[in-house]
Amino acid sequence: MNEKYFLIVVMVMLVSFVVPVHAVQLDAAIPKGSEEFLPVYTFTRIVSIQYSEDSKLAELFGSSQQKISFDIDGENALVLIEKINAQLKEKSFVTVSDMSGEYSVTITPYEKSASIEYKIIVKPSMRGHFISESVLDAQWRGFEVSDEIPIETEFGIHDINSPISAFTESPEIIEYLSNSDAMNVLDMKLIDATGLADLPLSQWESMFDPTSEMSETIDFEFSGTIVTNYSMGICTIYRGVCQDRDVTVPFEIDGEVYSIRSIESQDDGTIIIEGYVQQSSGRIESFLVTENAPGIDDGDPQVPTMYAVSGIGVAIAASFFVWSDKKSKKTSTEQTGIDPKDLCAVSTSSSAGSYQTNRGTSELR
């Protein structure tokens, strides 16, 4: 099956979902019998520095916005491919054979603060995910790079894993901050997807989607089977509230007081796999693809929650129809308004020659 069309269908299925900014967002689609798949990892972070308008930092940041952006490819990302493969080798059968992506960082100064926005999109080509015909490796989803990742760009060698690289065009800012507590935040590496693997697969949400069985999907060369959606990062009653990452560090330089803050939302992931899929019960986390839908686990906390929500919905609907029916039966056949016996006729026109009109009106007695 053509993987491009598979991804098109998956995007159509997910078009209604709005995804917020996260520390890392994973989007992956694995077609049936595919030799490779192309997951997309999006790493984002916002760092803000607070200062007074007459401070040294306000002077160094100035008033002009700065932006650095470039493409990542298999040639300039060899170090990144090597680092990811070294981690995957310890736990997974999957290897990265190629890489593409984008890097961008934008520094926006304001009157009393500066905002640094990082966004890194990494698209590795992954192979070796089929352990057997019906079992897929699931250990590939999370990794972390704690070292430098030098990328050769038009701006020179750029370390995409370090927040400090945002100041390549403004080295005086790093020099000013270098011996302060601000470096505790600026040393936090950007490529970190460990949250995707730290959450056990059994705690991911899973859902079978029959959309692909529709006849219209034949135009996309889709095989016409069920797809299974695994997702994490959803905030629900039984999973708990979202745990954002918010680090604030006050610091002082030459008597001037500042504050630096790093903001990230919790990790988010979506993995679409063609077929009926459930978690394998083996020692290593994996996906088990079956021909028939597996049974529903009554112990899953989603089950009572779903029934409770459905029950509430039915109760509300029933109450509405009962109320509507009672209201419609309240219509009365009795006349309302002024009683005719309280009205009298009054002429409104006079004689015109020998012709008398009969125009008139009514007034209350």
Buried (B, 14 or more C-beta within 10 A) or exposed (E): BEBEBBBBBBEEBBEEEEEEBBBBBBBBBBBBEBEBBBBBBBBBBBBBBBBEEEBBBBEBBEEEEBEBEBEBBBEBBBBBBEBBBEBBEEBBBBBBEBBBBBBEBBBBBBEEBBBBBBBBBBBBBBBBBBBEEBBBBBBBBBBBBEEBBBBBBEEEEBBBBBBBBBBBEBEEBBEBBEEBBBBEBBEBBBBBBEBBBEBEBEEBBBEBBEBBEEEEBEEBBBBEBBBBBBBBBEEEEEBEEBEEBEEEBEBEBEEBEBBBBBBBBBBBBBBBBBBBBBBBEEEEBBBBBEEEEEEEEEEEEBEEEEEEEEEEEEEEEEEEEEEEEEEEEEEEEEEEEEEEEEEEEEEEEEEEEEEEEEEEEEEEE
